[in-house]
Amino acid sequence: MVFESLVADLLNRFLGDFVDNLDASQLNIGIWGGDVKLENLEVKETALDDLDLPVKLKFGYLSSLVLKIPWKNLYNEPVIATIDGLYLIVVPNKGVVYNEEKAKKNAAEIKQKTLARLEEARKNRRKPPDPVQDSFAEKMVTQVIKNLQVSVGNIHIRFEDKYTNRHRPFVAGVTLEKLDFQTTNEDWIPTIHRDVVKIFHKLVLLDNLSVYWNSDSELFSDIHDKAEIRRKLTATIHTGKNPPAGYKYILEPISMQAKLKLNQKPETDGTNWQTPKIDLSVDMKTLALAIGKFQYQDILLFLEAQERFNLAGQYLKYRPNLNEFKGHYKEWWHFAYKAILEEKVRRRRNNWSWPRMQAHRKLVREYRDAWLKVMTEKNPGAAVQDIIKKGEEQLDVFNVNVARQQAEMDIDRKGLKRVEDQPQGWLAWGASWFGGGGGGETPSAGKKKDFAEQFNEAMTPEEKAKLFEAIDYQENIPPTNYPKEFVENKFDFRLGQVAVIVDGAVSLFLLDLRAAVEQRPSASAMNLKSTIQELRMDGCGAEMLRVRDPSKPWLNLCVDTNPLHGKYDQSVQLAIAPINLKYHAPAVNNAADVFKPPESVKLNQLTAAAMSRYEEVKARSATGLAHAVENRSRLVLDIQIQPATIYISEGGVYDANKPTLLADLGLLSITTVESDPSGLYSSGGNTQVSIQQYSFNNGDCKYEDGYIIENGQRRQATPQEIDRINQYKQAVNDYMRKVNGYVGDWVNTMFKDLPFNLGQSFPTMPNMPPMPEAPCLCSSQACGSQQPQQNIIYPPSSQYDQQGSYQTTGAPYGSSYQQNSNQPQYQQSDSQSAQYNGRKK
């Protein structure tokens, strides 16, 4: 068969590059016999050297690799792969030596991959995906999933760094106890299917996957005895409920169970499109993330070290092969001089020289003409191939892409026929799916044959027919068109608890998370329903945050796209239940201390990336905004965020017996309002202002019943006080209309100036009118004494009980506020209860 020789060649090439003590002859015998068993393999320390990574392998060991391949019945019986005991130690690569040949090779490979992505994107824009090819690929992937069984256990990959922070070396690693990918029956019991089944089941079991980060820890890479290193790496894997001593995890050990039902033929299963094609259920008990002060500092220092490594890579060709500065001042000064001279001075002078610009322009034109022939002729000739090779070696990606786009326009203008539109044979079509070039292959793809090309060349018609029979694929048969109401993919996720822990500060818990996703690809539709039952947070051992009613879900989310009724394109419904938050100053201060970065750390590349993104957003033109408006989807929003109540006690730690400030953030509701974009270009006014008015979905945002209480007790409100409240509310409404007008003028001015030029100042915010002063509603006794004032800005309908008494649980606040003698005095009515000693804003 074809597969034996190909698999043997593939494993020999792969394992030969990475394993030291590999017996190639025994490997070949095992592969041809269908049973490969390799034990006690030592991974070469040079395994990662060709990749020019900032890390290198210090130690590698594989205890066991077992492959069972049933060659006689490959399409129906399972392929079993077992990996046990993989141990790797990786350290920073401080001895990177520049290799000109390898650097050019890597740069060429990166350029070719980029050009291949651009070419693939061009093909996808020009022609929709081939449904026949997609159907073949889908059936092939299904067959692989059906027949493959994998078992992985005892994995420990460890990174040790003693250079980033020489005073406190750190180690980070990933450990895995076990991962099983098995075929089961309907009851999820592992089995092997000898007969054809309509729906097959897969069970994935994951045990104790974890990520740790230890500061100031022992370095296993300094141990010379390899057997001792293996023993330590094995002993520090989290197994069962026995964590290794002294290990701090940033991802606590997680265990997960996933159940997959795969319906191979929904059109013939007899359920009238009621059984999904893919039904995946994932159940996880706990997902815990934790971080401490030293871990956070080590991460920042490591990121800064990677930034320095990437920056140094540009000048690696000029760098002397030295690890010390002392005694080598002349070499280092010469390195600095040469780097500036070659990368700044000579490069700039060469780029602006007339002979080089003339040669560059000539090469771009030659490449454009050669690319036109490559795209339209099956055998363009050796001379054309040489021009393509020369152009892709000397030109950068931008200029190559520009020349290709010019050639594409010439093809369309001249009415030429592309090679990809010309008839192709089965081998070319098969190669296009497996990853080879096929009929659409370009010279830039290279001449080296990969596994897919060898497979296509060696595939005989008999083996092709056997493959098609195994995956239940028939040529020249159009793929099944599923109805729009058919739920093709269904996913169900359950997570018992999510914990986010800041060591020594706060612990946040989300309990009982559920998410259900249904996809209807035939209608480009998706429905998501998610709930979180409870939210709580503790700080320094004290209760900080709780849901008011734990019996009801804290969060309900529903997202729907392209529903069958067609009334809207997208819908988002969000409801968040009320919570109580008690401020705890020690926890907040400890959290701030944990996330305080070292003064020496400055992540310049991340800052530059953020600024670059900001410049892209700022440069959007009015034409781009108009296009977004014309293609705007109909969005329906219904967001209800119930009030969060914040308690701040005197001294920073909540105590019901101390003076307490209570802030109720009120109800926030956001709903959409339908708008008609047909009037976008109807008026003859400013187009950019008109675009701005229609660029967004109009919404109705309401904020209600927010208030602050300082140390309040209760009393009844008088009719005169209610009247003053209504007058104040009207004044606030008038104030908000003025603010909206000011902000609207500012936004219009900003849109007139789009896009902003470099160096142009951003339009300044206008000065806002003064906000109306809240009326004082103090009792006469309160105003005449040293008691605090009371300001009420909302009527008592929503804040008072049936007798009109204000409800509050605030404790007495004391007499820290002084009375303003200029405030008007109000007499207490006969119906008033005890004097109100607090203030409500």
C-alpha positions in Angstrom: 0.0 0.0 0.0 0.9 3.6 -0.3 0.6 4.4 3.4 3.2 2.1 4.8 6.1 3.7 2.8 4.9 7.2 3.4 4.4 6.8 7.1 7.8 5.1 7.5 9.4 7.9 5.6 7.6 10.6 7.6 8.4 9.1 11.0 12.0 8.5 10.0 12.4 12.1 9.0 10.6 13.5 12.0 12.1 11.3 14.7 15.5 11.3 13.1 15.8 15.1 13.5 14.8 15.1 17.1 15.7 11.7 18.7 19.3 10.6 19.5 19.1 6.8 19.9 16.7 5.9 17.1 17.1 2.5 15.4 15.7 3.3 11.9 15.7 -0.4 10.8 13.6 -1.5 13.8 11.3 1.4 13.2 10.7 0.4 9.5 10.0 -3.2 10.6 7.5 -2.0 13.2 5.7 0.2 10.8 5.3 -2.4 8.1 4.1 -4.8 10.8 1.6 -2.3 12.0 2.9 -2.2 15.6 5.5 0.4 16.5 6.9 0.6 20.1 9.7 2.9 21.0 11.0 3.3 24.5 13.5 5.5 26.4 14.1 8.0 23.6 16.4 10.9 24.4 15.5 14.1 22.6 18.4 16.0 21.0 19.4 19.3 22.6 19.8 20.8 19.1 16.1 20.0 18.3 15.1 23.7 18.4 18.3 25.3 17.1 17.1 25.6 13.5 14.1 27.6 14.6 16.1 30.5 15.9 13.9 30.8 19.0 14.8 32.7 22.1 14.9 29.4 24.0 16.8 26.2 23.5 16.3 22.6 24.7 18.3 21.6 27.7 16.9 18.2 28.5 14.4 16.0 26.6 13.2 12.4 27.2 10.3 10.3 25.9 9.5 7.1 27.9 7.2 5.4 25.5 5.7 5.9 22.0 3.3 3.2 20.7 1.5 3.1 17.4 -0.9 0.4 16.3 -1.9 0.7 12.6 -4.2 -2.0 11.1 -2.9 -1.9 7.5 -5.1 -4.8 6.4 -8.3 -2.9 7.4 -7.1 0.7 7.7 -10.4 2.3 6.8 -12.6 0.4 9.3 -10.4 -0.4 12.3 -9.0 2.2 14.8 -5.5 3.6 14.7 -4.2 3.8 18.3 -1.5 6.1 19.4 -0.1 6.2 23.0 2.4 8.6 24.4 3.7 8.3 27.9 6.3 10.2 29.8 7.4 13.2 27.8 9.8 15.4 29.8 11.3 18.6 28.4 13.4 21.4 30.0 13.8 24.6 28.0 16.1 27.5 29.0 16.8 31.0 27.5 19.0 31.0 24.4 21.8 33.3 25.3 24.3 32.0 22.8 22.5 32.7 19.5 25.1 32.9 16.7 24.2 34.6 13.4 24.1 32.2 10.5 23.7 34.1 7.2 22.5 31.2 5.2 19.9 30.1 7.8 18.7 33.7 8.3 18.1 34.1 4.5 16.3 30.7 4.4 14.0 31.7 7.3 13.3 35.1 5.8 12.4 33.5 2.5 10.1 31.0 4.1 8.3 33.7 6.0 7.9 35.7 2.8 6.5 32.7 0.9 4.0 32.0 3.7 2.8 35.6 3.6 2.5 35.6 -0.1 0.6 32.3 0.0 -1.9 33.7 2.5 -2.4 36.8 0.2 -2.9 34.6 -2.8 -5.4 32.3 -1.0 -7.3 35.4 0.1 -7.4 36.6 -3.5 -8.8 33.3 -4.7 -11.4 33.2 -2.0 -12.6 36.7 -2.9 -12.8 35.9 -6.6 -14.5 32.5 -6.3 -16.7 31.0 -3.6 -15.4 27.8 -1.9 -16.1 24.6 -3.9 -18.9 22.7 -2.1 -17.8 19.4 -3.6 -14.2 19.9 -2.3 -15.6 21.0 1.1 -17.8 17.8 1.2 -14.8 15.6 0.5 -12.7 17.4 3.2 -15.5 17.1 5.7 -16.0 13.4 5.2 -12.2 12.8 5.3 -11.9 14.7 8.7 -14.9 12.7 10.0 -13.3 9.4 9.1 -10.0 10.4 10.9 -11.9 11.4 14.0 -13.9 8.1 13.9 -10.9 5.8 13.6 -8.3 7.6 15.7 -7.8 6.8 19.4 -5.2 8.7 21.4 -3.9 8.3 24.9 -1.3 10.8 26.4 0.0 10.7 29.9 2.6 12.1 32.3 3.7 15.2 30.4 5.9 17.8 32.0 7.3 20.7 30.0 9.4 23.1 32.1 11.0 26.5 31.4 13.8 27.7 33.6 15.2 31.2 33.5 18.1 32.5 35.6 19.0 35.4 33.4 15.9 37.6 33.3 16.2 38.3 37.1 19.5 37.0 38.4 18.5 37.7 42.0 15.3 35.7 41.8 15.3 32.9 39.1 12.0 31.5 38.1 10.6 28.4 36.6 7.3 27.9 34.7 5.8 24.7 33.4 2.9 22.7 32.0 2.0 19.3 33.5 -0.6 16.8 32.3 -1.6 13.6 34.1 -3.7 12.0 31.4 -5.6 12.7 28.2 -7.8 10.1 26.5 -9.6 10.3 23.2 -11.7 7.2 22.8 -14.5 5.7 20.7 -17.5 4.6 22.8 -21.0 3.2 22.4 -24.2 5.0 23.2 -23.7 4.5 26.9 -20.2 6.1 26.7 -18.4 2.9 27.4 -15.2 2.5 25.3 -15.6 0.1 22.4 -14.4 -0.7 18.9 -17.0 -0.5 16.1 -16.6 -3.3 13.6 -19.8 -2.5 11.7 -21.0 0.8 10.1 -22.9 3.0 12.6 -25.0 6.1 11.7 -24.0 8.1 14.8 -20.6 7.4 16.5 -19.6 8.6 19.9 -16.3 10.0 21.1 -15.3 10.6 24.7 -12.5 12.9 25.8 -11.2 12.7 29.3 -8.7 15.3 30.6 -7.1 14.9 34.1 -5.0 17.4 35.9 -3.8 19.9 33.3 -2.0 22.7 35.1 0.3 25.6 34.6 2.7 26.6 37.4 5.0 29.6 37.9 7.5 29.4 40.8 9.7 32.3 41.8 13.1 31.7 43.4 12.9 28.0 42.7 15.3 25.1 42.2 16.7 24.7 38.7 16.6 21.2 37.4 18.8 22.2 34.4 21.8 22.6 36.8 21.6 18.9 37.7 24.1 16.7 35.8 22.5 13.3 36.5 19.8 12.8 33.8 18.2 10.0 35.8 17.8 12.4 38.7 16.2 15.0 36.4 13.7 12.4 35.1 12.8 11.5 38.7 12.2 15.1 39.7 10.2 15.9 36.6 8.0 12.8 37.2 7.6 13.5 40.9 6.4 17.1 40.3 3.4 16.2 38.1 0.1 16.8 39.8 -1.5 13.4 40.0 -4.9 12.7 41.6 -5.3 14.9 44.6 -1.6 15.0 45.4 -0.1 18.4 44.4 3.7 18.6 44.6 5.0 20.6 47.5 6.0 24.2 47.0 4.4 24.7 43.6 2.3 27.8 42.9 -0.2 27.4 40.0 -1.4 30.2 37.8 -3.8 27.7 36.2 -4.9 25.3 38.9 -5.2 21.6 37.9 -8.3 21.1 35.8 -10.2 18.0 34.9 -12.7 17.9 32.0 -15.0 15.5 30.3 -16.2 16.0 26.7 -18.8 13.9 24.9 -19.1 14.1 21.1 -21.9 12.7 19.0 -21.2 12.8 15.2 -24.1 12.2 12.9 -22.6 11.1 9.5 -25.8 11.5 7.5 -28.4 13.7 9.0 -30.5 13.5 5.8 -31.0 9.8 6.1 -31.1 9.2 9.9 -34.9 9.1 10.0 -35.4 11.9 12.5 -36.6 14.6 10.0 -33.6 16.9 10.7 -34.0 16.7 14.5 -30.6 15.2 15.2 -27.7 17.6 14.9 -24.7 16.7 12.8 -22.3 17.6 15.7 -23.5 17.4 19.3 -20.7 18.3 21.8 -21.1 18.4 25.5 -18.3 19.7 27.8 -18.4 19.4 31.6 -15.7 20.9 33.8 -15.8 21.2 37.6 -13.4 24.0 38.3 -11.4 26.5 36.4 -9.1 28.5 38.7 -6.6 31.2 37.8 -4.3 32.6 40.4 -1.4 35.1 40.5 0.9 36.5 43.1 3.2 39.5 43.3 6.4 37.8 42.4 4.7 35.9 39.6 3.3 39.1 38.1 6.7 40.8 38.3 8.5 37.8 36.7 6.0 37.8 33.8 6.6 41.5 33.1 10.3 41.0 33.3 10.1 38.0 31.0 8.0 40.0 28.4 10.5 42.8 28.6 13.4 40.3 27.9 11.5 39.0 24.9 11.1 42.6 23.6 14.9 43.1 23.9 15.5 39.7 22.1 13.3 40.7 19.2 14.9 44.1 19.0 18.4 42.6 19.1 17.4 40.2 16.2 17.6 43.1 13.8 21.2 43.7 14.6 22.3 40.1 15.2 24.4 39.9 12.0 26.7 42.7 13.4 26.8 41.4 17.0 30.1 39.9 18.2 29.8 36.3 19.6 30.5 37.4 23.1 28.5 37.1 26.4 30.5 39.5 28.5 31.3 43.2 28.2 34.3 43.5 30.4 37.6 43.4 28.5 35.8 43.6 25.1 35.0 47.3 24.9 36.5 47.7 21.4 34.3 44.9 19.9 31.1 46.3 21.4 31.8 49.9 20.3 32.5 48.6 16.8 29.2 46.7 16.9 27.3 49.8 17.8 29.0 51.8 15.1 28.5 49.2 12.4 24.8 48.7 13.3 24.0 52.4 12.9 26.1 52.7 9.8 24.5 49.8 8.0 20.9 50.0 9.1 20.5 53.8 9.2 23.1 55.7 7.1 23.9 53.4 4.2 20.5 51.9 4.0 18.9 55.4 3.6 21.5 56.5 1.1 21.0 53.3 -1.0 17.2 53.5 -1.0 17.3 57.0 -2.4 19.9 56.5 -5.1 18.7 56.9 -8.6 20.3 53.6 -10.1 18.6 51.5 -7.4 15.2 53.1 -7.9 15.5 52.6 -11.7 16.5 48.9 -11.2 13.7 48.4 -8.7 11.1 49.8 -11.1 12.4 47.6 -13.9 12.3 44.5 -11.7 8.7 45.2 -10.6 7.5 45.5 -14.2 9.3 42.3 -15.2 7.8 40.5 -12.3 4.3 41.8 -13.2 4.6 40.5 -16.8 6.0 37.2 -15.6 3.2 36.7 -13.0 0.6 37.3 -15.7 2.1 34.4 -17.7 2.2 32.2 -14.6 -1.5 32.8 -14.0 -2.6 32.2 -17.5 -0.2 29.6 -18.9 0.2 26.0 -17.6 3.9 25.9 -18.7 5.2 29.4 -18.6 8.9 28.4 -19.3 12.2 28.6 -17.5 12.9 32.3 -18.2 9.6 33.3 -16.6 10.4 31.0 -13.6 13.8 32.8 -13.2 12.2 36.2 -13.1 9.6 35.1 -10.5 12.4 33.6 -8.4 14.5 36.8 -8.7 11.6 39.1 -7.9 10.6 37.2 -4.8 14.1 37.2 -3.5 14.8 40.9 -4.0 11.4 42.6 -3.6 9.6 42.9 -0.3 6.1 41.5 0.3 4.4 44.9 -0.4 6.0 45.4 -3.8 5.4 41.7 -4.8 1.7 42.1 -3.9 1.4 45.3 -5.8 2.9 43.7 -8.9 0.5 40.7 -8.6 -2.5 43.0 -8.3 -1.5 44.9 -11.4 -1.1 41.6 -13.2 -4.6 40.6 -12.1 -6.1 43.8 -13.5 -4.3 43.2 -16.8 -5.8 39.7 -17.0 -9.3 41.0 -16.5 -8.8 43.9 -18.9 -7.4 41.6 -21.7 -10.0 38.9 -21.1 -7.5 36.2 -20.4 -8.4 32.9 -18.8 -6.6 31.9 -15.5 -5.1 28.5 -15.0 -7.3 27.9 -12.0 -10.4 28.3 -14.3 -9.1 25.8 -16.8 -10.1 22.1 -16.6 -8.1 20.1 -14.0 -7.7 16.4 -13.4 -8.5 14.5 -10.2 -4.9 14.5 -9.0 -4.7 18.3 -9.2 -8.0 18.6 -7.4 -7.0 16.1 -4.7 -3.7 17.9 -4.3 -5.5 21.2 -3.8 -7.4 19.8 -0.8 -4.5 17.9 0.8 -2.4 21.0 0.7 -0.4 20.6 -2.5 -0.3 23.1 -5.3 -2.4 21.2 -7.8 -3.4 23.3 -10.9 -3.3 26.5 -9.0 0.2 26.0 -7.7 2.6 28.9 -8.2 6.4 28.8 -8.6 6.7 30.5 -5.2 5.4 27.3 -3.5 8.8 25.7 -4.1 9.8 22.4 -5.6 10.2 20.2 -2.5 7.5 17.5 -2.4 5.6 17.3 0.9 3.6 14.5 2.3 0.4 15.5 0.5 2.0 15.6 -2.9 3.6 12.2 -2.4 0.3 10.8 -1.3 -1.4 12.1 -4.5 1.3 10.8 -6.8 1.3 7.3 -5.2 -2.5 6.9 -4.9 -3.7 4.3 -7.4 -7.3 4.2 -8.8 -8.0 1.1 -6.7 -6.9 2.7 -3.5 -8.8 5.9 -4.4 -12.0 3.9 -4.8 -11.3 2.1 -1.5 -10.8 5.5 0.2 -14.0 6.9 -1.2 -16.0 3.9 -0.1 -14.6 4.1 3.4 -15.6 7.8 3.8 -18.9 7.3 2.0 -18.0 9.8 -0.8 -19.2 9.7 -4.4 -17.7 11.8 -7.2 -19.9 14.0 -9.3 -22.7 13.9 -6.6 -23.6 17.4 -5.4 -23.4 17.9 -1.6 -26.6 17.9 0.5 -28.3 21.2 1.0 -29.5 21.4 4.5 -32.7 23.3 5.3 -32.4 26.6 7.1 -34.2 25.4 10.2 -31.8 22.5 10.6 -29.5 22.9 13.7 -26.3 21.4 12.3 -24.0 22.0 15.3 -25.0 22.0 19.0 -22.6 22.7 21.8 -23.3 22.6 25.6 -20.8 23.8 28.1 -21.1 23.4 31.9 -18.6 24.8 34.4 -19.1 24.3 38.1 -16.9 27.2 39.2 -14.5 29.8 37.9 -12.1 31.3 40.4 -9.9 34.3 39.9 -7.5 34.7 42.8 -5.0 37.5 43.6 -2.7 36.0 46.2 -3.1 37.7 49.6 -5.8 40.1 48.3 -9.1 39.1 46.7 -10.8 36.0 45.4 -13.6 36.2 42.8 -15.9 33.2 42.2 -18.4 32.6 39.4 -20.6 29.6 40.3 -22.5 27.3 38.0 -21.8 28.6 34.5 -23.8 27.2 31.6 -23.7 28.0 27.9 -25.7 26.5 25.0 -24.8 27.2 21.4 -26.9 26.2 18.4 -25.6 26.9 14.8 -27.5 26.8 11.6 -24.7 27.3 9.0 -27.1 27.0 6.1 -28.7 30.3 7.3 -25.5 31.8 8.8 -27.4 31.8 12.1 -26.4 31.2 15.7 -28.2 31.2 19.0 -26.3 31.5 22.3 -27.9 31.2 25.8 -25.7 31.5 28.9 -26.3 31.9 32.6 -24.2 32.4 35.7 -26.0 31.4 38.8 -24.0 33.2 41.5 -21.2 35.8 41.9 -19.2 36.3 45.1 -15.9 37.8 46.1 -13.9 37.7 49.3 -11.0 39.9 50.4 -8.5 39.1 53.1 -10.9 36.6 54.6 -13.8 39.0 54.7 -17.0 39.0 52.6 -16.9 41.7 49.9 -19.5 40.9 47.2 -22.6 38.8 47.2 -25.7 38.4 45.0 -28.8 39.6 46.8 -30.9 36.6 45.8 -28.8 33.5 45.3 -31.8 31.4 44.3 -32.0 33.4 41.0 -29.3 33.5 38.3 -27.0 36.5 38.6 -26.5 36.8 34.8 -28.7 35.8 31.9 -27.5 36.3 28.3 -29.2 35.5 25.0 -27.6 36.3 21.6 -29.5 35.4 18.4 -28.5 36.0 14.8 -30.5 35.6 11.7 -33.6 34.1 13.3 -36.2 32.2 11.1 -38.8 34.9 11.5 -36.5 37.5 10.0 -37.6 40.5 12.2 -34.0 41.4 13.0 -30.4 40.4 12.1 -29.0 40.3 15.6 -30.5 40.3 19.1 -28.8 40.7 22.4 -30.7 40.2 25.7 -28.8 40.7 28.9 -30.1 40.8 32.5 -27.9 41.2 35.6 -29.3 40.8 39.1 -28.5 43.2 41.9 -25.5 42.7 44.1 -24.1 44.1 47.4 -20.5 45.2 47.5 -18.7 46.0 50.7 -15.6 48.0 50.4 -12.6 46.4 52.1 -9.6 48.7 52.0 -6.9 46.2 53.0 -7.9 43.9 50.1 -7.9 46.7 47.6 -4.5 47.9 48.8 -3.0 44.4 48.6 -4.3 43.9 45.1 -2.8 47.2 44.0 0.5 46.2 45.5 0.4 42.8 43.6 -0.1 44.5 40.3 2.4 47.3 40.8 5.0 46.7 38.1 8.8 47.1 38.7 10.0 50.6 37.9 12.5 49.3 35.3 9.9 47.6 33.2 8.6 49.4 30.1 6.9 47.3 27.5 7.4 49.6 24.5 6.3 47.1 21.8 2.9 46.7 23.5 2.5 50.4 23.8 3.5 50.9 20.2 1.0 48.3 19.0 -1.8 50.0 20.9 -1.0 53.4 19.5 -0.8 51.9 16.0 -4.3 50.5 16.4 -5.5 53.9 17.7 -4.1 55.6 14.5 -5.9 53.1 12.3 -9.2 53.9 14.0 -8.6 57.6 13.8 -7.8 57.4 10.0 -11.3 56.1 9.0 -12.8 58.3 6.3 -16.4 59.4 5.9 -16.6 57.0 2.9 -15.8 54.1 5.1 -18.4 55.1 7.6 -21.0 55.4 4.9 -20.2 51.9 3.7 -20.7 50.6 7.3 -24.0 52.4 7.5 -25.3 50.8 4.2 -24.3 47.3 5.4 -25.5 47.9 9.0 -27.4 45.0 10.4 -30.6 45.3 12.3 -29.7 45.0 16.0 -32.2 44.6 18.9 -30.8 45.3 22.3 -32.5 44.6 25.7 -30.1 45.2 28.5 -31.2 45.4 32.1 -28.6 45.9 34.7 -30.1 45.9 38.2 -28.6 48.2 40.9 -25.4 47.4 42.7 -25.3 48.7 46.3 -21.9 49.7 47.7 -21.2 50.0 51.4 -18.2 52.1 52.6 -17.6 52.1 56.3 -15.5 54.5 58.3 -11.9 53.1 58.5 -12.2 51.2 55.1 -13.5 47.9 56.5 -17.3 47.3 56.6 -18.7 47.4 60.1 -22.5 47.8 60.7 -21.7 49.6 64.0 -19.6 52.3 62.3 -20.7 55.2 60.2 -21.3 53.9 56.7 -21.8 55.5 53.2 -24.4 53.6 51.1 -24.4 54.1 47.3 -27.1 52.5 45.2 -26.0 52.7 41.5 -29.6 52.4 40.3 -31.2 50.6 37.4 -29.5 50.9 33.9 -31.6 49.8 30.9 -30.6 50.0 27.3 -33.0 49.2 24.4 -32.8 49.9 20.7 -35.0 52.3 18.8 -35.7 51.6 15.1 -34.3 54.2 12.6 -34.7 54.5 8.8 -31.4 55.0 7.0 -33.1 55.8 3.7 -32.7 59.5 4.5 -28.9 59.2 4.7 -28.3 61.1 1.4 -31.7 62.7 1.0 -30.8 66.1 2.5 -28.5 68.5 0.9 -26.7 69.4 4.1 -23.3 68.2 5.4 -22.8 64.6 4.3 -20.4 63.8 7.1 -22.8 65.1 9.8 -25.6 63.1 8.1 -23.4 59.9 8.2 -22.6 60.5 11.8 -26.3 60.6 12.6 -27.0 57.3 10.9 -23.8 55.5 11.8 -25.1 53.9 15.0 -28.1 52.0 16.1 -30.3 54.4 18.0 -31.0 53.4 21.5 -32.9 54.4 24.6 -30.7 54.4 27.7 -32.3 55.0 31.0 -30.7 55.3 34.4 -33.1 55.3 37.3 -33.2 55.4 41.1 -29.6 56.0 41.8 -28.9 57.5 45.3 -26.4 57.9 48.0 -27.2 57.7 51.7 -24.9 58.8 54.5 -25.8 57.3 57.8 -29.6 57.6 57.2 -32.6 57.0 59.4 -36.2 57.3 58.1 -38.9 60.0 58.1 -41.8 61.0 55.9 -41.6 63.5 53.1 -44.0 66.5 53.0 -46.0 67.7 49.9 -43.8 70.8 49.8 -40.7 68.7 49.6 -42.2 66.6 46.8 -42.9 69.7 44.9 -39.3 70.9 45.3 -38.2 67.5 44.1 -40.3 67.7 40.9 -38.9 71.2 40.2 -35.4 69.9 40.6 -36.0 67.0 38.3 -37.3 69.4 35.6 -34.2 71.5 36.1 -32.0 68.4 35.6 -33.9 67.4 32.4 -33.3 70.9 31.0 -29.6 70.7 32.0 -29.2 67.3 30.2 -30.8 68.7 27.0 -28.2 71.5 27.1 -25.4 69.0 27.7 -26.6 66.9 24.7 -26.6 70.0 22.5 -23.0 70.9 23.5 -21.8 67.3 23.0 -23.6 67.0 19.7 -21.9 70.2 18.4 -18.5 68.8 19.5 -19.1 65.5 17.8 -20.2 67.2 14.5 -17.0 69.3 14.6 -14.9 66.1 15.1 -16.5 64.4 12.1 -15.9 67.4 9.9 -12.2 67.1 10.6 -11.9 63.4 9.8 -9.4 62.0 9.1 -7.0 63.8 11.5 -3.6 64.6 10.2 -0.4 63.8 12.2 0.2 66.5 14.7 -3.3 68.0 14.5 -4.8 68.6 17.9 -7.9 66.7 18.9 -11.1 68.9 19.2 -11.4 70.0 22.8 -14.5 69.2 24.8 -16.7 72.2 25.3 -17.3 73.8 28.7 -20.5 72.5 30.2 -23.2 74.6 31.8 -23.4 74.5 35.6 -25.5 71.8 37.1 -28.6 72.8 39.1 -28.1 72.7 42.8 -30.0 70.0 44.7 -32.5 71.5 47.1 -32.0 71.1 50.9 -34.8 69.2 52.6 -33.7 69.4 56.1 -36.0 69.6 59.1 -35.9 72.8 61.0 -34.3 71.1 64.0 -31.6 69.7 61.7 -30.9 73.0 60.0 -30.7 74.7 63.4 -28.3 72.2 64.9 -25.1 70.5 64.0 -26.8 67.6 62.3 -26.0 66.7 58.7 -28.1 68.0 55.8 -30.5 65.9 53.8 -30.8 66.2 50.0 -33.4 64.1 48.2 -33.6 64.1 44.5 -36.1 61.3 43.8 -39.8 61.0 44.9 -40.5 58.5 47.7 -42.7 56.2 45.5 -39.9 53.8 44.9 -37.8 54.3 48.0 -40.5 54.5 50.7 -42.8 51.8 52.2 -46.6 51.8 52.1 -46.8 54.3 55.0 -44.4 56.7 53.2 -41.5 55.9 55.6 -38.1 55.8 54.0 -36.4 52.3 54.3 -32.7 52.1 55.1 -30.3 50.0 57.0 -27.6 52.6 57.4 -26.0 53.0 60.8 -25.6 56.5 62.5 -22.9 58.4 60.9 -22.1 60.9 63.7 -21.9 64.7 63.3 -18.9 65.2 61.0 -20.9 67.5 58.6 -21.6 71.1 59.6 -24.8 72.9 58.9 -24.8 75.7 56.2 -26.7 78.6 57.7 -27.6 79.9 54.2 -29.8 76.9 53.4 -33.6 77.5 53.6 -35.4 76.2 56.6 -38.3 73.7 56.4 -40.8 73.1 59.2 -41.7 69.6 60.2 -45.3 68.5 59.4 -47.6 66.9 61.9 -47.3 63.6 60.0 -43.6 63.4 60.2 -41.9 60.8 62.3 -38.6 61.0 64.1 -36.1 63.5 62.8 -34.0 62.3 59.8 -30.3 62.5 60.8 -28.9 61.6 57.4 -28.6 62.9 53.9 -29.7 61.4 50.5 -28.2 62.8 47.3 
